[in-house]
């Protein structure tokens, strides 16, 4: 079936193929907050939160509180209980306040991104901010300024950690693919986003993060393979694109990945990388396990793992766990870890349960890619501490919105009635 021609009204409500949303004060605040958090170009996150909060009552909708938000609040409530036994209650309290701000922005997001146009616009915003700032900055750093960390791509602020940069690039890749694999009418935008997806893939490789690489292969690999082999033309394009990426990425990247097999034995950890990070991480994670066993109920307090690591191992100093799940267990105890895992399961189950062919076609995005990228991100969390980052919760909220936005008035085309997996 041929795609019907766009009406003049549709033309007027799109900019380079991006649907123009129904603007409100709350949405303006969200745009300010999200762009500040993703780009780190301007320090306006708090301003965005305030503007969005002021605008929320004017949305004139019944307030929705998703289960995953209740669970996040439960995690924070348990962290508050842990203040009584925290090894640094003041630091934990400061961390708790910051996490409560995040809970507020999640509440605002799920009650503002309520329509198809707003949802698509927000996904484009997430992708655009990442491509124009962290992606561009990391490539400039690597190829123009020659700045890297042991040959690993970095940028600034939170992106100065190559593992964090790689993990967040994985989320951005999922959002980008959710757009480019869906029907699009604007050729320039499709071409730009395809190039963006290839550059994101190259950046993930250039961070040399083995955890992110594992998340990419396990989380997104099966879906990518099914998508590529479903049509011969897709397979050819995929192979050409992958060949370009492989040729573009420095050869030292593949040297590091080739030694991943040496991570399976403690006897070969020291030779897994020249800087010795794998062997050091193993010692840190053994320390984290010891801390968890000694503080299994309430943990050492929110944000206090580095201090606890220094107390237990002075030779290692104040270090991060490099493991999301061990970090949760050590800081919040087993109940805190269980609540957070329940939160993650709630997000994934809700998104999958709400994903039907009609809804995916009605929204106009193949958000199965976002789901798989989120799974990959969780796998990458085995070698990185990501649960305290802001962007993954925005991503989780977008996944929830994908199954709960209002599709009234949306045009569902027969040609896109089945999600392209």
Order of alpha helices (4+ residues) and beta strands (2+ residues): alpha-beta-beta-alpha-alpha-alpha-alpha-alpha-alpha-alpha-alpha-alpha-alpha-alpha-alpha-alpha-alpha-alpha-alpha-alpha-alpha
